[in-house]
Amino acid sequence: MTVLAACLALSSLLWGVGAVRLGRDEALYTGISRQWPILSEYEHRSMAELVKTKGYPLEEHFVTTSDGYVLGTYRIPHGREGASPGPTPCRPVLLQHGLLDSSATWVLNDPDQSLALILADAGWDVWLGNSRGNAYSRNHTGLAPDTAAFWDFSFDDMAAADLPALTAHVQGVTGCATLAYVGHSQGTTVALAALSTQGALRAALRPVVLLAPAVSLRHIQSIPMLTLARLQADQFFAMLGVFEFMPSREATAALFEELCQATPTACVSVLTAVCGFSDRNVNASRLSHYVTYAPSGTSTRNVAHWAQAVRAAQAAPRGTLALTMYDWGGSCVSPLGRPQTCNRRVYGREQPPTYDLARLEGVPLAVVWGGEDKLADPLDVRRLLYVLPQASLKLAVGVPTFEHLDFVWGDTAKDRVYPLVLRMLLEWAE
């Protein structure tokens, strides 16, 4: 695929409705099997339809961040009647989803296969967070989601404002000083960034379980992310004037033609294209159910931050790991001579600061990764394990054959991953 073709396809990916819309019975692309249903729009059903219909209680909370974002947050205070030992005092656990995902990801499978429901039945007070900008967190105290200012954020802001607000809310409602944390993908990145900069969180989040941690991206094999990195996505998005990243599946097929022709299942949605899953662990007959809730949207600046992370990791000296804040660039003046945001204006320095992961000393950590993960490559996870404080690392397990989305969608995760999570919570929760 030429750079021009990729740019045109990326435009279609972003605009979504501007792409050629295919009929419900048409193939996405000539090389893509017709067995995968085409959903012209993504309908995010209520969390109640996913949780209450399975016999679990559900509370809806709205958490306002220090910069005005209103985060849709859900609580499953206990398990099903007769299937749960009942809630144990002060055993809250916060589950945080990954990039382009939402709280729905933790409850999409049957009760004995969904981590949130398994934890509730085991007596945990389960809280499900949603990052700013996704389908459940599209509100703000002063900004509308159809304005550019609403979408001016990356995972830096989720670490600086979203996670602290969620943590404080759970503490306030439950009266518990500490809570356990389980993050997947971007949920791990946000946690590590927040913990490295905020001492209050290091005291509050105990233990922290990192599933498929996407931190070091030197060996990433995700074709979409590599494409975005090569295209200098941050500059490309700014040139297009597009701020919300909520792609359609038709555009996914156009952007990643070669990938889709070789692996049709990867193009069920942009989330599967970016992250990947294995049909050895994920029930393929349920894919149409999963993509009803994913992708769940984010900002183009957040996606650009991820593209920057790929470029930075691949340019860094071998054997190093640097999780950096958003790079605004070195020029403080636009080509037209107007002032513009730059690193010096934001950070007071030429290069963006790096999150110091050595500051996580004393936080009980568990890291679980997939042996075939194309986004969080095992080699990169090993580098992360080397950088994290060794005294804090209580559990480190690789799961062979697991890919990125298998940790949340996989029906085999209940036997291969979730017992590890439960063990870590039981041993290290305070």
Secondary structure, DSSP 8 states (H G I E B T S, - for coil): --HHHHHHHHHHHHHSTTS----TTS-SSTTS-TTS---SS-----HHHHHGGGT---EEEEEE-TTSEEEEEEEE-S--TTTS----TT-EEEEE--TT--GGGGSSS-TTT-HHHHHHHTT-EEEE---TTSTT--EESS--TTSGGGG---HHHIIIIIHHHHHHHHHHHH--S-EEEEEETHHHHHHHHHHHH-HHHHHHEEEEEEES-----TT---HHHHHHHHTTHHHHHHHHT--EE---HHHHHHHTHHHHHH-GGGGSSHHHHHH---TTTS-GGGHHHHTTS----EEHHHHHHHHHHHHHHHHS-TT---EE-----S-SB-TTS-B---HHHHHSSSS--EE-GGGGTTS-EEEEEETT-SSS-HHHHHHHHHHS-TTTEEEEEEETT--TTHHHH-TTHHHHTHHHHHHHHHHH--
